[in-house]
Amino acid sequence: MTDPLDRAMHHARAWLDGLDTAPVGGRATADALRDALGGPLPETGADAGEIIDALAAGAGPGLHANAGGRFFAWVMAGSLPSAVAADWLVSAWDQNSGMFTVAPSTTIIEEITGGWLKDLFGLPPECSFAFTTGCQLAHVTALAVARHAVLEQAGWDVGRDGLYGAPPIRVLTSANRHNTLDAAVRYLGMGEAHMEGVATGEFGNMLAEDLAEKLSGPARPTILCLNAADLNVGTFDDFATLVPIAKAAGAWVHVDGAFGLFARTSPAYRALTEGIDLADSWATDGHKWLNVPYDCGMAFVRDAAAHHAAIAKGAAYLSPSPDVRDPSDWNFELSRRARAVPVYAALRELGRAGVADLVERCCRHCVSLVSGLGALPGARALNVPVLNQGLVRFERAGATDTENDAFTDEVIRRTNATGEAFFSGTTWNGVRAMRVSVVSWRTDQHDVSRSIAAVAGVLSEAET
């Protein structure tokens, strides 16, 4: 094992050490990567160390440097040093972390880490939790519990009788939702046709008056999905107003907090989440703002009994431990990676104050980046960031909206091609925009200045 591990360490360190000088975006085409990494399945084996060398060499040109400080696309960040190292330990330990009897240490680490996260987010202490592959599966987990609970309230046992003949479940949400919620509703058999939109304000915030109107009819199984920071401009729904309206009508309230739940950790931004603790379930990602390696999502559920009833599985050979929390009772996986271990390490590296500082630094850099970009000739900021998400549009005088949509996408493409920064595009309120997402512990003001300069150079070239 020594030689391949040493070589992996060498390549990993070279990659991390080069983040500040390497192109931020991957350069290789799909065909080039196929040529470098593909070919027919080998008939015989090869030396493990040589395989690692070839893998690093072949994959390198196609890797995005999202672990660096100038990657602002898709709410993706790098990982903290302790989290990377802990993740290597997870692979070396190779524990199947579904049950205490199978993986005692990692099971207890998960138990401890889940408790720390509930405390960090200010969630009710009675909440249960699950570590998932990401926010997509965190939504699926939480909404599976919600499905169980609202149908039980309606007198239907979905675990025993399935959805055939069950009362239909209405899912209230808004056009500002992330598409992972649609996917979760589809995966769980509730059907996208049963998703009903609630009206929103200018920045996508759900309107209380329309929610109250939609809940004013006869009682029926209902799940309300709210946003803790949407992916474009970081809008938070008004939990303190909306959740009591929903609860009075007997609805289950789920919060998509993929990255916005972390605002709750910061004294400067906590007010954005007022009332969020009144909800029934919450989903977030560790591999976003906590800066731990992929894959790591978390689901939290107020009603632990409903969570256990909806998810737990059992068989005689599994030998559950009656006095210990078995992770497999709270998520869909039985065989699973010990993904709580890097989270444990990250929380110990940062502490409560460090998490808050990470959040606040990213938000400051987002404001600086969006305002700096928006001040460039031919650029316009579409929002003043309330958190760590911003939008910038690029426009030519006299051009149509369609032409400026294309120009915006062209500026993004050309900026990414410089290798100095990496952004993604989005459509917001019917127009194309550059999306600015700041979530990395590595991002500093120098990175912000370099990125603004890169866009300025592209705009200058476009005018000549």
Buried (B, 14 or more C-beta within 10 A) or exposed (E): EEEBBEBBEEBEEEBBEEBBEBBBBBEBEEEEBEEBBEEEEEEEEEEEBEBBBBBBEBBBBBBBBBBBBBBBBBBBBBBBBBBBEBBBBBEEEEBBBBBBEBBBEBBBBBBEBBEBBBEBBEBBEEBBBBBBBBBBBBBBBBBBBBBBBBBBBBEBEBBEEEBEEBBEBBBBBBEBBBEBBBBBBEBBEBEEEBBEBBBBEEBBBBBBEBBBEBBEEEEBBBBBBBBBBBBBBBBBBBBEBBBBBBBEBBBBBBBBBBBBBBBBBBEEBBEBBBBBBBBBBBBBBBBBBBBBBBBBBBBBBBBBEBBBBBBEEEEEEBEBEEEEBBBBBBBBBBEBBBBBBBBBBBBBBBEEEBBBBBBBBBBBBBBBBBBBBBEBEBBBBBBEBBBBBBBBBBBEEEEEEEEBBBBBBEBBEBBBBBBBBBBBBBEBEEBBBBBBBBBBBBBBEEBBEBBBBBBBBBBEEBEE
